[in-house]
């Protein structure tokens, strides 16, 4: 069952890589609105890598998982709710809703299963 922690680590690592790879598709700095958008993207990528490292640590030391997974599960569910809201209100693409929102929902549910078993 603790392989769910490894899945969380891999998911967050790949999410961070995806954010960095997507920089190739950003508009020029003159066209970018807001101008600090790359800063937020880099911060988000770093956050994803940090959580990846945390979940990998918990995979190796599952006895410490409980408090971190409660937080992580909540954050995953929040990512889904935010994505669903952005989809409905701001026209977030279905691809981004599934790629970020639904995938976070799946990991959140896996964390909930882990916590309940």
CNS distance restraints for C-alpha pairs under 8 A (distance, minus, plus):
assign (resid   1 and name CA) (resid 114 and name CA) 6.66 0.50 0.50
assign (resid   2 and name CA) (resid   6 and name CA) 7.28 0.50 0.50
assign (resid   2 and name CA) (resid  59 and name CA) 6.17 0.50 0.50
assign (resid   2 and name CA) (resid  62 and name CA) 6.81 0.50 0.50
assign (resid   2 and name CA) (resid 114 and name CA) 7.36 0.50 0.50
assign (resid   3 and name CA) (resid   7 and name CA) 6.29 0.50 0.50
assign (resid   3 and name CA) (resid  59 and name CA) 6.85 0.50 0.50
assign (resid   4 and name CA) (resid   8 and name CA) 6.24 0.50 0.50
assign (resid   4 and name CA) (resid 110 and name CA) 6.54 0.50 0.50
assign (resid   4 and name CA) (resid 111 and name CA) 6.97 0.50 0.50
assign (resid   4 and name CA) (resid 114 and name CA) 7.10 0.50 0.50
assign (resid   5 and name CA) (resid   9 and name CA) 6.26 0.50 0.50
assign (resid   5 and name CA) (resid  55 and name CA) 5.46 0.50 0.50
assign (resid   5 and name CA) (resid  56 and name CA) 6.62 0.50 0.50
assign (resid   5 and name CA) (resid  58 and name CA) 6.62 0.50 0.50
assign (resid   5 and name CA) (resid  59 and name CA) 5.13 0.50 0.50
assign (resid   5 and name CA) (resid 111 and name CA) 7.79 0.50 0.50
assign (resid   6 and name CA) (resid  10 and name CA) 6.19 0.50 0.50
assign (resid   6 and name CA) (resid  55 and name CA) 6.54 0.50 0.50
assign (resid   6 and name CA) (resid  56 and name CA) 5.77 0.50 0.50
assign (resid   6 and name CA) (resid  59 and name CA) 5.74 0.50 0.50
assign (resid   7 and name CA) (resid  11 and name CA) 5.99 0.50 0.50
assign (resid   7 and name CA) (resid 107 and name CA) 7.96 0.50 0.50
assign (resid   8 and name CA) (resid  12 and name CA) 6.16 0.50 0.50
assign (resid   8 and name CA) (resid  52 and name CA) 6.85 0.50 0.50
assign (resid   8 and name CA) (resid  55 and name CA) 6.13 0.50 0.50
assign (resid   8 and name CA) (resid  56 and name CA) 7.95 0.50 0.50
assign (resid   8 and name CA) (resid 107 and name CA) 6.49 0.50 0.50
assign (resid   9 and name CA) (resid  13 and name CA) 6.12 0.50 0.50
assign (resid   9 and name CA) (resid  51 and name CA) 6.97 0.50 0.50
assign (resid   9 and name CA) (resid  52 and name CA) 4.00 0.50 0.50
assign (resid   9 and name CA) (resid  53 and name CA) 6.53 0.50 0.50
assign (resid   9 and name CA) (resid  54 and name CA) 7.41 0.50 0.50
assign (resid   9 and name CA) (resid  55 and name CA) 4.87 0.50 0.50
assign (resid   9 and name CA) (resid  56 and name CA) 5.30 0.50 0.50
assign (resid  10 and name CA) (resid  14 and name CA) 6.07 0.50 0.50
assign (resid  10 and name CA) (resid  52 and name CA) 6.53 0.50 0.50
assign (resid  11 and name CA) (resid  15 and name CA) 6.12 0.50 0.50
assign (resid  11 and name CA) (resid  52 and name CA) 7.46 0.50 0.50
assign (resid  12 and name CA) (resid  16 and name CA) 6.22 0.50 0.50
assign (resid  12 and name CA) (resid  48 and name CA) 5.02 0.50 0.50
assign (resid  12 and name CA) (resid  49 and name CA) 6.28 0.50 0.50
assign (resid  12 and name CA) (resid  51 and name CA) 6.43 0.50 0.50
assign (resid  12 and name CA) (resid  52 and name CA) 4.96 0.50 0.50
assign (resid  13 and name CA) (resid  17 and name CA) 6.30 0.50 0.50
assign (resid  13 and name CA) (resid  48 and name CA) 6.19 0.50 0.50
assign (resid  13 and name CA) (resid  49 and name CA) 5.29 0.50 0.50
assign (resid  13 and name CA) (resid  52 and name CA) 5.30 0.50 0.50
assign (resid  14 and name CA) (resid  18 and name CA) 6.02 0.50 0.50
assign (resid  15 and name CA) (resid  19 and name CA) 6.30 0.50 0.50
assign (resid  15 and name CA) (resid  45 and name CA) 7.30 0.50 0.50
assign (resid  15 and name CA) (resid  48 and name CA) 6.43 0.50 0.50
assign (resid  16 and name CA) (resid  20 and name CA) 6.41 0.50 0.50
assign (resid  16 and name CA) (resid  44 and name CA) 7.38 0.50 0.50
assign (resid  16 and name CA) (resid  45 and name CA) 4.24 0.50 0.50
assign (resid  16 and name CA) (resid  46 and name CA) 6.77 0.50 0.50
assign (resid  16 and name CA) (resid  47 and name CA) 7.75 0.50 0.50
assign (resid  16 and name CA) (resid  48 and name CA) 5.06 0.50 0.50
assign (resid  16 and name CA) (resid  49 and name CA) 5.77 0.50 0.50
assign (resid  17 and name CA) (resid  21 and name CA) 6.05 0.50 0.50
assign (resid  17 and name CA) (resid  45 and name CA) 7.14 0.50 0.50
assign (resid  18 and name CA) (resid  22 and name CA) 6.05 0.50 0.50
assign (resid  19 and name CA) (resid  23 and name CA) 6.97 0.50 0.50
assign (resid  19 and name CA) (resid  41 and name CA) 6.70 0.50 0.50
assign (resid  19 and name CA) (resid  42 and name CA) 7.66 0.50 0.50
assign (resid  19 and name CA) (resid  44 and name CA) 7.76 0.50 0.50
assign (resid  19 and name CA) (resid  45 and name CA) 5.79 0.50 0.50
assign (resid  20 and name CA) (resid  41 and name CA) 7.81 0.50 0.50
assign (resid  20 and name CA) (resid  42 and name CA) 7.21 0.50 0.50
assign (resid  20 and name CA) (resid  45 and name CA) 6.65 0.50 0.50
assign (resid  22 and name CA) (resid  26 and name CA) 7.19 0.50 0.50
assign (resid  26 and name CA) (resid  32 and name CA) 7.81 0.50 0.50
assign (resid  27 and name CA) (resid  31 and name CA) 5.96 0.50 0.50
assign (resid  27 and name CA) (resid  32 and name CA) 5.77 0.50 0.50
assign (resid  28 and name CA) (resid  32 and name CA) 6.12 0.50 0.50
assign (resid  29 and name CA) (resid  35 and name CA) 6.88 0.50 0.50
assign (resid  32 and name CA) (resid  37 and name CA) 7.56 0.50 0.50
assign (resid  33 and name CA) (resid  37 and name CA) 7.16 0.50 0.50
assign (resid  36 and name CA) (resid  40 and name CA) 6.76 0.50 0.50
assign (resid  37 and name CA) (resid  41 and name CA) 6.33 0.50 0.50
assign (resid  38 and name CA) (resid  42 and name CA) 6.07 0.50 0.50
assign (resid  39 and name CA) (resid  43 and name CA) 6.12 0.50 0.50
assign (resid  40 and name CA) (resid  44 and name CA) 6.00 0.50 0.50
assign (resid  41 and name CA) (resid  45 and name CA) 6.15 0.50 0.50
assign (resid  42 and name CA) (resid  46 and name CA) 6.18 0.50 0.50
assign (resid  43 and name CA) (resid  47 and name CA) 6.13 0.50 0.50
assign (resid  44 and name CA) (resid  48 and name CA) 6.21 0.50 0.50
assign (resid  45 and name CA) (resid  49 and name CA) 6.31 0.50 0.50
assign (resid  46 and name CA) (resid  50 and name CA) 6.12 0.50 0.50
assign (resid  47 and name CA) (resid  51 and name CA) 6.23 0.50 0.50
assign (resid  48 and name CA) (resid  52 and name CA) 6.11 0.50 0.50
assign (resid  49 and name CA) (resid  53 and name CA) 6.24 0.50 0.50
assign (resid  50 and name CA) (resid  54 and name CA) 6.26 0.50 0.50
assign (resid  51 and name CA) (resid  55 and name CA) 6.09 0.50 0.50
assign (resid  52 and name CA) (resid  56 and name CA) 6.13 0.50 0.50
assign (resid  53 and name CA) (resid  57 and name CA) 6.13 0.50 0.50
assign (resid  54 and name CA) (resid  58 and name CA) 6.22 0.50 0.50
assign (resid  55 and name CA) (resid  59 and name CA) 6.06 0.50 0.50
assign (resid  56 and name CA) (resid  60 and name CA) 6.44 0.50 0.50
assign (resid  57 and name CA) (resid  61 and name CA) 6.08 0.50 0.50
assign (resid  58 and name CA) (resid  62 and name CA) 4.94 0.50 0.50
assign (resid  58 and name CA) (resid  63 and name CA) 7.68 0.50 0.50
assign (resid  58 and name CA) (resid  64 and name CA) 6.41 0.50 0.50
assign (resid  58 and name CA) (resid  65 and name CA) 5.57 0.50 0.50
assign (resid  61 and name CA) (resid  65 and name CA) 7.45 0.50 0.50
assign (resid  64 and name CA) (resid  68 and name CA) 7.59 0.50 0.50
assign (resid  65 and name CA) (resid  69 and name CA) 5.81 0.50 0.50
assign (resid  66 and name CA) (resid  70 and name CA) 6.38 0.50 0.50
assign (resid  66 and name CA) (resid 115 and name CA) 6.82 0.50 0.50
assign (resid  67 and name CA) (resid  71 and name CA) 6.66 0.50 0.50
assign (resid  68 and name CA) (resid  72 and name CA) 6.01 0.50 0.50
assign (resid  69 and name CA) (resid  73 and name CA) 5.60 0.50 0.50
assign (resid  69 and name CA) (resid 111 and name CA) 6.44 0.50 0.50
assign (resid  69 and name CA) (resid 115 and name CA) 7.43 0.50 0.50
assign (resid  70 and name CA) (resid  74 and name CA) 6.22 0.50 0.50
assign (resid  70 and name CA) (resid 111 and name CA) 8.00 0.50 0.50
assign (resid  70 and name CA) (resid 115 and name CA) 7.82 0.50 0.50
assign (resid  71 and name CA) (resid  75 and name CA) 6.20 0.50 0.50
assign (resid  72 and name CA) (resid  76 and name CA) 6.15 0.50 0.50
assign (resid  72 and name CA) (resid 108 and name CA) 7.45 0.50 0.50
assign (resid  72 and name CA) (resid 111 and name CA) 7.78 0.50 0.50
assign (resid  73 and name CA) (resid  77 and name CA) 6.28 0.50 0.50
assign (resid  73 and name CA) (resid 107 and name CA) 7.65 0.50 0.50
assign (resid  73 and name CA) (resid 108 and name CA) 4.63 0.50 0.50
assign (resid  73 and name CA) (resid 109 and name CA) 7.45 0.50 0.50
assign (resid  73 and name CA) (resid 111 and name CA) 5.73 0.50 0.50
assign (resid  73 and name CA) (resid 112 and name CA) 6.58 0.50 0.50
assign (resid  74 and name CA) (resid  78 and name CA) 6.10 0.50 0.50
assign (resid  74 and name CA) (resid 108 and name CA) 7.24 0.50 0.50
assign (resid  75 and name CA) (resid  79 and name CA) 6.14 0.50 0.50
assign (resid  75 and name CA) (resid 108 and name CA) 7.90 0.50 0.50
assign (resid  76 and name CA) (resid  80 and name CA) 6.49 0.50 0.50
assign (resid  76 and name CA) (resid 104 and name CA) 4.96 0.50 0.50
assign (resid  76 and name CA) (resid 105 and name CA) 5.92 0.50 0.50
assign (resid  76 and name CA) (resid 107 and name CA) 6.82 0.50 0.50
assign (resid  76 and name CA) (resid 108 and name CA) 4.97 0.50 0.50
assign (resid  77 and name CA) (resid  81 and name CA) 6.31 0.50 0.50
assign (resid  77 and name CA) (resid 104 and name CA) 6.79 0.50 0.50
assign (resid  77 and name CA) (resid 105 and name CA) 5.57 0.50 0.50
assign (resid  77 and name CA) (resid 108 and name CA) 5.83 0.50 0.50
assign (resid  78 and name CA) (resid  82 and name CA) 6.03 0.50 0.50
assign (resid  79 and name CA) (resid  83 and name CA) 6.07 0.50 0.50
assign (resid  79 and name CA) (resid 100 and name CA) 7.55 0.50 0.50
assign (resid  79 and name CA) (resid 101 and name CA) 5.82 0.50 0.50
assign (resid  79 and name CA) (resid 104 and name CA) 6.35 0.50 0.50
assign (resid  79 and name CA) (resid 105 and name CA) 7.58 0.50 0.50
assign (resid  80 and name CA) (resid  84 and name CA) 6.06 0.50 0.50
assign (resid  80 and name CA) (resid  97 and name CA) 8.00 0.50 0.50
assign (resid  80 and name CA) (resid 100 and name CA) 7.42 0.50 0.50
assign (resid  80 and name CA) (resid 101 and name CA) 4.05 0.50 0.50
assign (resid  80 and name CA) (resid 102 and name CA) 6.05 0.50 0.50
assign (resid  80 and name CA) (resid 104 and name CA) 6.03 0.50 0.50
assign (resid  80 and name CA) (resid 105 and name CA) 5.55 0.50 0.50
assign (resid  81 and name CA) (resid  85 and name CA) 6.11 0.50 0.50
assign (resid  81 and name CA) (resid 101 and name CA) 7.35 0.50 0.50
assign (resid  82 and name CA) (resid  86 and name CA) 6.09 0.50 0.50
assign (resid  82 and name CA) (resid 101 and name CA) 7.62 0.50 0.50
assign (resid  83 and name CA) (resid  87 and name CA) 5.99 0.50 0.50
assign (resid  83 and name CA) (resid  92 and name CA) 7.49 0.50 0.50
assign (resid  83 and name CA) (resid  96 and name CA) 7.97 0.50 0.50
assign (resid  83 and name CA) (resid  97 and name CA) 5.67 0.50 0.50
assign (resid  83 and name CA) (resid 100 and name CA) 7.26 0.50 0.50
assign (resid  83 and name CA) (resid 101 and name CA) 5.07 0.50 0.50
assign (resid  84 and name CA) (resid  88 and name CA) 6.23 0.50 0.50
assign (resid  84 and name CA) (resid  97 and name CA) 6.64 0.50 0.50
assign (resid  84 and name CA) (resid 101 and name CA) 6.88 0.50 0.50
assign (resid  85 and name CA) (resid  89 and name CA) 5.83 0.50 0.50
assign (resid  85 and name CA) (resid  90 and name CA) 7.70 0.50 0.50
assign (resid  86 and name CA) (resid  90 and name CA) 4.92 0.50 0.50
assign (resid  86 and name CA) (resid  91 and name CA) 6.37 0.50 0.50
assign (resid  86 and name CA) (resid  92 and name CA) 5.42 0.50 0.50
assign (resid  87 and name CA) (resid  91 and name CA) 4.90 0.50 0.50
assign (resid  87 and name CA) (resid  92 and name CA) 4.12 0.50 0.50
assign (resid  87 and name CA) (resid  93 and name CA) 6.46 0.50 0.50
assign (resid  87 and name CA) (resid  94 and name CA) 7.20 0.50 0.50
assign (resid  87 and name CA) (resid  97 and name CA) 6.57 0.50 0.50
assign (resid  88 and name CA) (resid  92 and name CA) 7.36 0.50 0.50
assign (resid  92 and name CA) (resid  96 and name CA) 6.57 0.50 0.50
assign (resid  92 and name CA) (resid  97 and name CA) 6.68 0.50 0.50
assign (resid  93 and name CA) (resid  97 and name CA) 6.20 0.50 0.50
assign (resid  94 and name CA) (resid  98 and name CA) 6.12 0.50 0.50
assign (resid  95 and name CA) (resid  99 and name CA) 5.83 0.50 0.50
assign (resid  96 and name CA) (resid 100 and name CA) 5.65 0.50 0.50
assign (resid  96 and name CA) (resid 101 and name CA) 7.20 0.50 0.50
assign (resid  97 and name CA) (resid 101 and name CA) 4.86 0.50 0.50
assign (resid  97 and name CA) (resid 102 and name CA) 6.34 0.50 0.50
assign (resid  98 and name CA) (resid 102 and name CA) 4.64 0.50 0.50
assign (resid  98 and name CA) (resid 103 and name CA) 6.28 0.50 0.50
assign (resid  99 and name CA) (resid 103 and name CA) 5.82 0.50 0.50
assign (resid 100 and name CA) (resid 104 and name CA) 6.02 0.50 0.50
assign (resid 101 and name CA) (resid 105 and name CA) 6.23 0.50 0.50
assign (resid 102 and name CA) (resid 106 and name CA) 6.23 0.50 0.50
assign (resid 103 and name CA) (resid 107 and name CA) 6.43 0.50 0.50
assign (resid 104 and name CA) (resid 108 and name CA) 6.01 0.50 0.50
assign (resid 105 and name CA) (resid 109 and name CA) 6.14 0.50 0.50
assign (resid 106 and name CA) (resid 110 and name CA) 6.23 0.50 0.50
assign (resid 107 and name CA) (resid 111 and name CA) 6.13 0.50 0.50
assign (resid 108 and name CA) (resid 112 and name CA) 6.19 0.50 0.50
assign (resid 109 and name CA) (resid 113 and name CA) 6.20 0.50 0.50
assign (resid 110 and name CA) (resid 114 and name CA) 6.17 0.50 0.50
assign (resid 111 and name CA) (resid 115 and name CA) 6.13 0.50 0.50
assign (resid 112 and name CA) (resid 116 and name CA) 6.11 0.50 0.50
assign (resid 113 and name CA) (resid 117 and name CA) 6.19 0.50 0.50
